[in-house]
């Protein structure tokens, strides 16, 4: 069980596997007004930076679930580095269908709503682990402007234009599902650039060290196309944010 190998290569140097900087992550934690002892569940936890940083800064505890063996091991090491391994744990497992043994104060899926078949299904999954009246976090892409063609949408790594909504429509969709949006923190141009551009040096160094690997051709193809594709398409059309929700 693991994620596609290309992600383990391109994002192997990341602590945050979405277009957030450490500053954005800190802003989100402060915005949620986390209290010491709160419990957080993070489905698709990547390398664990959200849980580890919040455990350090706010004395919360929690559990992260991720399919990537590499990222899960990196998360455990990060918890040790920050001195919070007694408060957070990371499990290498499929987050789809995962329900916490004990209800939590924050149930999050930040950038992996495919685990529930989309936003609505992921919210339904997260609710099963959430204490009444507490907060769900959803990290999701949205269109900064509507792509005029399907080819442009695919250049943004979407399957089609219909995969994402404009920001006002995404916010409205949470209300349609019965949830109040009580906070949001959005990626900006710089955080997007840091997320995307950092992959290119990682790939180039991987190729230098693994040129004979049978996977090298796929990594080379991605490195050749990714910078122009990002500059031409995603940088102008694709946004991303984390939305804090409470049930109405």
SULWOJO-V429468 format. One record per residue. N is the residue number from 1. RES is the residue in one small letter. SS is DSSP state (H for helix, E for strand, - for the rest). Layout:
# SULWOJO-V429468
N_RES_SS, N_RES_SS
This chain:
# SULWOJO-V429468
1_x_-, 2_x_-, 3_x_-, 4_x_-, 5_x_H, 6_x_H, 7_x_H, 8_x_H, 9_x_H, 10_x_H, 11_x_-, 12_x_-, 13_x_-, 14_x_-, 15_x_-, 16_x_-, 17_x_-, 18_x_-, 19_x_-, 20_x_-, 21_x_-, 22_x_H, 23_x_H, 24_x_H, 25_x_H, 26_x_H, 27_x_H, 28_x_H, 29_x_H, 30_x_H, 31_x_H, 32_x_-, 33_x_-, 34_x_-, 35_x_-, 36_x_-, 37_x_-, 38_x_-, 39_x_E, 40_x_E, 41_x_E, 42_x_E, 43_x_E, 44_x_-, 45_x_-, 46_x_-, 47_x_-, 48_x_-, 49_x_H, 50_x_H, 51_x_H, 52_x_H, 53_x_H, 54_x_H, 55_x_H, 56_x_H, 57_x_H, 58_x_H, 59_x_-, 60_x_-, 61_x_E, 62_x_E, 63_x_E, 64_x_E, 65_x_E, 66_x_E, 67_x_-, 68_x_-, 69_x_H, 70_x_H, 71_x_H, 72_x_H, 73_x_H, 74_x_H, 75_x_H, 76_x_H, 77_x_H, 78_x_H, 79_x_H, 80_x_H, 81_x_H, 82_x_-, 83_x_-, 84_x_-, 85_x_-, 86_x_-, 87_x_-, 88_x_E, 89_x_E, 90_x_E, 91_x_E, 92_x_E, 93_x_-, 94_x_-, 95_x_-, 96_x_-, 97_x_-, 98_x_-, 99_x_-, 100_x_-, 101_x_-, 102_x_-, 103_x_-, 104_x_E, 105_x_E, 106_x_E, 107_x_E, 108_x_E, 109_x_E, 110_x_E, 111_x_-, 112_x_-, 113_x_H, 114_x_H, 115_x_H, 116_x_H, 117_x_-, 118_x_-, 119_x_H, 120_x_H, 121_x_H, 122_x_H, 123_x_H, 124_x_H, 125_x_H, 126_x_H, 127_x_H, 128_x_-, 129_x_-, 130_x_E, 131_x_E, 132_x_E, 133_x_E, 134_x_E, 135_x_E, 136_x_E, 137_x_E, 138_x_E, 139_x_E, 140_x_E, 141_x_E, 142_x_E, 143_x_E, 144_x_-, 145_x_-, 146_x_-, 147_x_-, 148_x_-, 149_x_-, 150_x_H, 151_x_H, 152_x_H, 153_x_H, 154_x_H, 155_x_H, 156_x_-, 157_x_-, 158_x_-, 159_x_-, 160_x_-, 161_x_H, 162_x_H, 163_x_H, 164_x_-, 165_x_-, 166_x_E, 167_x_H, 168_x_H, 169_x_H, 170_x_H, 171_x_H, 172_x_H, 173_x_H, 174_x_H, 175_x_H, 176_x_H, 177_x_-, 178_x_-, 179_x_E, 180_x_E, 181_x_E, 182_x_E, 183_x_E, 184_x_E, 185_x_E, 186_x_E, 187_x_-, 188_x_-, 189_x_H, 190_x_H, 191_x_H, 192_x_H, 193_x_H, 194_x_H, 195_x_H, 196_x_H, 197_x_H, 198_x_H, 199_x_H, 200_x_H, 201_x_H, 202_x_H, 203_x_H, 204_x_H, 205_x_H, 206_x_H, 207_x_H, 208_x_H, 209_x_H, 210_x_-, 211_x_-, 212_x_-, 213_x_-, 214_x_-, 215_x_-, 216_x_H, 217_x_H, 218_x_H, 219_x_H, 220_x_H, 221_x_H, 222_x_H, 223_x_H, 224_x_H, 225_x_H, 226_x_H, 227_x_H, 228_x_H, 229_x_H, 230_x_H, 231_x_H, 232_x_H, 233_x_H, 234_x_H, 235_x_H, 236_x_H, 237_x_H, 238_x_E, 239_x_E, 240_x_E, 241_x_E, 242_x_E, 243_x_E, 244_x_E, 245_x_E, 246_x_E, 247_x_E, 248_x_-
